[in-house]
């Protein structure tokens, strides 16, 4: 495909499934207009008010109203602030330490929970299993090598919430900054079948303690047996990331850490080094494009911000990551030269997911794990 950039956002042909209309506008923009924007328009403050009132009434005899997974990043930090200050919810903050926190993220978490007087529970992932799983994914040749950390986060938070019989999880997911991400770039982080297969092939056996939320647990056990709901309040409040950063900085002396998800050293490295150098994927493009479509950023501003990453900073991160993962430079070179593979070359749950889309979503249209309407 000849290289082309969307005339409205900054998505381009590094997304193998992108296509453009006669005006040069991409399918992501059209999907935003036809599907995402109507979703955003249905998510009103009144609906959030009613939902929070329901949660308070339902949970009045419980220790907590809801759990928020707190990373120290903008979205989860602002969500914690907003739900406590505006609604007075009794929140249990749960943080998952997968071994890659930046000092800035840790400091942000402590500032928030201390000032808001919110209890914090930290779940620490066994580092040796985490390390082996991440190395296994790097050696597998697939693109989504952030899957182990994502699985650790979601499975831990949902598992802890379920174990303690708390029904509601409040998520920082928001359509304002996350409405676009090419499906051709990554496979689902919640594919436990693939995770176990890759670990068996390249990690040395069976994981013993690593938290896993498989397909049936994620789509059936949590929402139907445990009656758990994951709600995304930021979709209902005209969320502005710039305003969120300003508010957090002013009230809590919260510190900004850079690009989206850079509160994790691993994710920063994965996005700015690994995906860029091995696959040519610049994740800033879908994030910036989402912000363009939501009015948070202009296209010119996005283009100006899409400058090459500092090679000095990348080299520093590489040195740190290799040391932590116990990899030599020659082993890393071998990983970077390993042929790229599609997720379909490993065992996966894609057929189950297609069945869910075909039948489950038809018969249970309001039972999505992510609640947006």
C-alpha positions as CSV (number, residue, x, y, z in Angstrom):
1,X,0.0,0.0,0.0
2,X,1.3,3.4,-0.9
3,X,2.0,5.5,2.2
4,X,-0.9,7.8,3.1
5,X,-2.0,9.9,6.1
6,X,-5.6,10.7,7.0
7,X,-6.5,14.3,6.2
8,X,-8.6,14.6,9.4
9,X,-6.6,12.7,12.0
10,X,-3.0,11.4,11.9
11,X,-3.6,7.7,11.3
12,X,-1.7,6.3,8.4
13,X,-0.9,3.2,6.4
14,X,1.2,1.7,9.1
15,X,-2.3,0.3,10.0
16,X,-2.6,-2.4,7.4
17,X,-6.4,-2.4,7.5
18,X,-6.9,1.4,7.1
19,X,-8.7,2.7,4.1
20,X,-9.7,6.2,2.9
21,X,-12.6,7.9,1.2
22,X,-12.3,10.1,-1.8
23,X,-11.4,13.1,0.4
24,X,-8.6,11.2,2.1
25,X,-10.5,10.7,5.4
26,X,-9.9,7.3,7.0
27,X,-12.3,4.6,8.3
28,X,-11.3,5.4,11.9
29,X,-12.8,8.9,11.5
30,X,-15.9,7.6,9.9
31,X,-16.3,5.0,12.7
32,X,-16.0,7.8,15.3
33,X,-18.7,9.8,13.6
34,X,-21.1,6.9,13.0
35,X,-20.6,4.8,16.2
36,X,-18.4,6.4,18.9
37,X,-19.9,9.9,18.8
38,X,-23.4,8.7,19.3
39,X,-22.2,6.6,22.2
40,X,-20.6,9.7,23.7
41,X,-23.8,11.7,23.2
42,X,-25.8,9.0,25.1
43,X,-23.5,9.2,28.1
44,X,-24.8,12.1,30.1
45,X,-24.1,13.5,33.5
46,X,-27.7,12.7,34.6
47,X,-27.2,9.0,33.8
48,X,-24.0,9.0,35.8
49,X,-25.7,10.7,38.7
50,X,-28.5,8.1,38.7
51,X,-26.0,5.2,38.5
52,X,-24.0,6.6,41.4
53,X,-27.1,7.0,43.5
54,X,-28.0,3.4,42.7
55,X,-24.6,2.2,43.8
56,X,-24.7,4.1,47.1
57,X,-28.1,2.8,47.9
58,X,-27.2,-0.8,47.0
59,X,-23.9,-0.8,48.9
60,X,-24.9,1.2,52.0
61,X,-24.3,-1.8,54.2
62,X,-21.0,-2.8,52.6
63,X,-17.5,-1.6,53.5
64,X,-17.0,0.0,50.0
65,X,-19.1,1.3,47.2
66,X,-16.5,0.5,44.5
67,X,-13.0,-0.4,43.5
68,X,-10.7,1.8,41.4
69,X,-7.6,0.4,39.9
70,X,-5.0,3.1,40.5
71,X,-1.9,3.3,38.3
72,X,-0.7,6.8,39.0
73,X,-1.6,7.8,35.5
74,X,-3.8,10.7,34.5
75,X,-7.1,8.8,33.8
76,X,-7.2,6.7,37.0
77,X,-5.9,9.5,39.2
78,X,-8.5,12.0,37.9
79,X,-11.2,9.3,38.2
80,X,-10.3,8.8,41.9
81,X,-10.4,12.5,42.5
82,X,-13.7,13.1,40.7
83,X,-15.6,10.2,42.3
84,X,-14.5,11.1,45.8
85,X,-14.8,14.9,45.6
86,X,-18.0,15.1,43.5
87,X,-19.9,12.0,44.7
88,X,-18.3,11.1,48.1
89,X,-18.0,7.5,47.1
90,X,-16.4,5.1,49.6
91,X,-13.6,3.8,47.3
92,X,-11.0,1.1,47.8
93,X,-8.0,1.9,45.6
94,X,-6.2,-1.2,44.3
95,X,-2.8,-0.9,42.8
96,X,-1.0,-3.7,40.9
97,X,2.8,-3.6,41.1
98,X,4.1,-5.6,38.2
99,X,7.7,-4.5,38.8
100,X,7.8,-1.5,36.4
101,X,6.4,1.5,38.2
102,X,8.2,4.8,37.8
103,X,8.9,6.8,40.9
104,X,6.6,9.5,39.6
105,X,3.7,7.0,39.4
106,X,4.3,5.8,43.0
107,X,4.5,9.3,44.3
108,X,1.3,10.3,42.5
109,X,-0.5,7.4,44.0
110,X,0.6,8.2,47.6
111,X,-0.2,11.9,47.2
112,X,-3.8,11.1,46.1
113,X,-4.7,8.4,48.6
114,X,-3.1,10.4,51.5
115,X,-4.9,13.6,50.7
116,X,-8.2,12.0,49.9
117,X,-7.9,9.6,52.8
118,X,-8.7,6.6,50.6
119,X,-7.5,3.1,51.6
120,X,-5.0,1.5,49.2
121,X,-4.4,-2.2,48.7
122,X,-1.3,-3.1,46.6
123,X,-1.0,-6.4,44.8
124,X,2.5,-7.4,44.0
125,X,3.0,-9.8,41.1
126,X,5.7,-12.5,41.5
127,X,8.6,-10.9,39.6
128,X,10.2,-14.1,38.4
129,X,7.1,-15.3,36.6
130,X,6.4,-11.8,35.3
131,X,10.0,-11.6,33.9
132,X,9.8,-15.0,32.3
133,X,6.4,-14.3,30.7
134,X,7.5,-10.9,29.3
135,X,10.7,-12.5,27.8
136,X,8.6,-15.3,26.4
137,X,6.4,-12.8,24.6
138,X,9.4,-10.9,23.3
139,X,10.8,-14.2,21.9
140,X,7.5,-15.2,20.4
141,X,7.5,-12.5,17.6
142,X,4.0,-11.2,18.3
143,X,3.5,-7.5,18.5
144,X,1.4,-7.2,21.8
145,X,4.2,-7.8,24.3
146,X,2.4,-5.6,26.7
147,X,-0.2,-8.3,27.2
148,X,1.4,-9.9,30.3
149,X,1.3,-6.6,32.2
150,X,-2.3,-5.8,31.0
151,X,-3.4,-9.3,32.1
152,X,-1.7,-8.9,35.5
153,X,-3.5,-5.5,36.0
154,X,-7.0,-6.6,35.0
155,X,-7.0,-10.1,36.4
156,X,-5.6,-8.9,39.7
157,X,-8.1,-6.0,40.1
158,X,-11.1,-8.1,39.1
159,X,-10.0,-11.1,41.1
160,X,-9.6,-9.0,44.3
161,X,-12.9,-7.2,43.7
162,X,-14.7,-10.5,43.2
163,X,-13.0,-12.2,46.2
164,X,-14.2,-9.4,48.5
165,X,-17.7,-9.4,47.1
166,X,-17.5,-5.8,45.8
167,X,-19.8,-5.5,42.8
168,X,-18.5,-2.3,41.1
169,X,-15.2,-1.5,39.4
170,X,-14.8,2.1,38.2
171,X,-12.5,2.3,35.2
172,X,-10.5,5.2,33.8
173,X,-11.2,4.0,30.2
174,X,-12.5,6.9,28.2
175,X,-13.6,7.5,24.6
176,X,-12.1,10.9,24.5
177,X,-8.5,9.6,24.4
178,X,-9.0,5.9,23.5
179,X,-11.6,5.7,20.7
180,X,-9.0,4.7,18.1
181,X,-6.6,1.8,18.2
182,X,-5.9,-0.4,15.1
183,X,-6.9,-4.0,15.5
184,X,-4.2,-4.9,13.1
185,X,-1.5,-3.8,15.6
186,X,-2.3,-5.9,18.6
187,X,-4.3,-9.0,19.7
188,X,-6.4,-9.0,22.9
189,X,-4.4,-8.9,26.1
190,X,-7.1,-11.0,27.7
191,X,-6.5,-14.1,25.6
192,X,-5.4,-16.5,28.3
193,X,-5.1,-19.4,25.9
194,X,-2.5,-17.6,23.9
195,X,-0.7,-16.4,27.0
196,X,-0.3,-19.9,28.3
197,X,0.8,-21.2,24.9
198,X,3.5,-18.6,24.5
199,X,4.7,-19.2,28.1
200,X,4.8,-22.9,27.6
201,X,6.9,-22.6,24.4
202,X,9.3,-19.8,25.5
203,X,8.9,-19.4,29.2
204,X,9.6,-22.9,30.5
205,X,6.4,-24.6,31.6
206,X,3.3,-23.6,33.5
207,X,2.6,-20.4,35.4
208,X,1.9,-21.1,39.0
209,X,1.0,-17.8,40.6
210,X,0.5,-15.3,37.7
211,X,-3.1,-13.9,37.8
212,X,-5.2,-15.0,34.8
213,X,-8.7,-14.0,33.8
214,X,-9.7,-16.4,31.1
215,X,-12.5,-16.0,28.6
216,X,-15.3,-17.6,30.6
217,X,-14.2,-15.9,33.8
218,X,-14.0,-12.5,32.1
219,X,-17.3,-12.7,30.1
220,X,-19.5,-15.0,32.3
221,X,-18.3,-15.6,35.8
222,X,-17.6,-12.0,36.8
223,X,-20.7,-10.3,35.1
224,X,-23.2,-13.1,35.7
225,X,-22.2,-15.2,38.7
226,X,-20.6,-12.4,40.7
227,X,-22.8,-9.7,39.2
228,X,-19.8,-7.4,38.7
229,X,-20.1,-4.3,36.7
230,X,-17.2,-2.3,35.2
231,X,-18.3,1.3,34.7
232,X,-16.4,4.1,32.9
233,X,-17.5,7.4,34.5
234,X,-15.1,9.6,32.5
235,X,-17.3,8.9,29.4
236,X,-20.1,10.8,31.1
237,X,-18.4,14.0,32.3
238,X,-17.0,15.7,29.2
239,X,-13.5,14.6,30.1
240,X,-10.6,16.8,29.2
241,X,-7.1,15.3,29.8
242,X,-5.5,18.7,29.8
243,X,-7.9,20.0,32.4
244,X,-7.4,16.8,34.4
245,X,-3.7,17.3,34.5
246,X,-4.1,20.9,35.6
247,X,-6.5,20.0,38.4
248,X,-4.4,17.1,39.7
249,X,-1.2,19.2,39.6
250,X,-2.8,22.1,41.4
251,X,-4.6,20.2,44.2
252,X,-2.2,17.2,44.8
253,X,1.1,18.4,43.4
254,X,0.6,15.5,40.9
255,X,3.5,15.1,38.4
256,X,3.1,14.5,34.7
257,X,5.1,11.6,33.3
258,X,5.0,12.2,29.5
259,X,3.0,10.2,27.0
260,X,0.0,8.1,27.7
261,X,0.8,5.0,29.8
262,X,4.4,6.2,30.5
263,X,3.7,5.8,34.2
264,X,5.1,2.3,33.6
265,X,8.7,2.0,32.5
266,X,7.9,-1.2,30.6
267,X,5.0,0.3,28.7
268,X,7.1,3.4,27.8
269,X,9.8,1.2,26.5
270,X,7.4,-1.2,24.7
271,X,5.6,1.7,23.0
272,X,8.5,4.0,22.1
273,X,11.2,1.5,21.4
274,X,10.0,-2.1,20.8
275,X,6.9,-1.4,18.7
276,X,8.5,1.5,16.8
277,X,11.8,-0.2,15.9
278,X,10.5,-3.8,15.3
279,X,7.0,-3.2,13.9
280,X,6.9,0.5,12.9
281,X,3.9,1.2,15.0
282,X,3.7,4.6,16.7
283,X,1.0,4.4,19.3
284,X,1.0,8.1,19.7
285,X,-0.9,8.3,16.3
286,X,-4.1,6.5,17.5
287,X,-3.9,8.3,20.9
288,X,-3.5,11.7,19.2
289,X,-6.1,10.9,16.6
290,X,-8.6,10.1,19.4
291,X,-7.8,13.5,20.9
292,X,-8.2,15.2,17.6
293,X,-11.7,13.7,17.0
294,X,-12.8,14.6,20.5
295,X,-11.6,18.2,20.2
296,X,-8.8,17.9,22.8
297,X,-6.0,18.5,20.2
298,X,-5.7,20.0,16.8
299,X,-4.2,18.1,13.9
300,X,-1.4,20.6,13.6
301,X,-0.6,20.1,17.3
302,X,-0.5,16.4,16.8
303,X,1.8,16.6,13.8
304,X,4.2,18.8,15.7
305,X,4.2,16.4,18.7
306,X,5.0,13.4,16.4
307,X,8.7,14.0,16.6
308,X,11.3,11.1,16.8
309,X,11.9,9.9,20.3
310,X,15.2,10.8,21.9
311,X,17.8,8.1,21.0
312,X,19.6,8.9,24.2
313,X,16.5,8.3,26.3
314,X,15.7,5.1,24.3
315,X,19.2,3.8,24.9
316,X,18.9,4.5,28.6
317,X,15.5,2.7,28.8
318,X,17.0,-0.3,26.8
319,X,19.9,-0.6,29.3
320,X,17.5,-0.6,32.2
321,X,15.0,-3.1,30.7
322,X,17.7,-5.6,29.6
323,X,19.2,-5.5,33.1
324,X,15.8,-6.1,34.7
325,X,14.8,-8.8,32.3
326,X,18.3,-10.5,32.6
327,X,18.9,-10.3,28.8
328,X,22.2,-9.6,27.1
329,X,22.6,-7.3,24.1
330,X,23.2,-10.3,21.8
331,X,20.0,-11.9,23.1
332,X,18.1,-8.6,22.6
333,X,19.5,-8.4,19.0
334,X,18.2,-12.0,18.4
335,X,14.8,-10.9,19.7
336,X,14.7,-7.9,17.4
337,X,15.7,-10.1,14.4
338,X,13.1,-12.8,15.2
339,X,10.6,-13.0,12.4
340,X,7.4,-11.1,13.1
341,X,4.4,-13.4,13.8
342,X,0.7,-12.9,13.8
343,X,-1.3,-14.0,16.9
344,X,-3.0,-16.7,14.8
345,X,0.3,-18.6,14.7
346,X,-0.3,-19.5,18.4
347,X,-3.2,-21.0,20.2
348,X,-5.9,-18.4,20.8
349,X,-9.5,-17.7,21.9
350,X,-10.5,-15.9,18.7
351,X,-13.2,-18.5,17.8
352,X,-14.7,-18.1,21.2
353,X,-14.7,-14.3,20.9
354,X,-16.5,-14.6,17.5
355,X,-19.1,-16.8,19.0
356,X,-19.6,-14.2,21.8
357,X,-20.0,-11.5,19.2
358,X,-22.5,-13.5,17.2
359,X,-24.7,-14.8,20.0
360,X,-23.8,-13.4,23.4
361,X,-24.0,-9.7,22.4
362,X,-27.4,-10.3,20.7
363,X,-29.1,-12.0,23.6
364,X,-27.4,-10.0,26.3
365,X,-27.0,-6.5,24.8
366,X,-26.7,-4.8,28.2
367,X,-24.3,-7.3,29.8
368,X,-21.1,-5.9,28.4
369,X,-18.3,-5.9,30.9
370,X,-17.6,-2.3,29.9
371,X,-20.7,-0.2,30.6
372,X,-21.0,2.8,28.3
373,X,-24.7,3.5,28.1
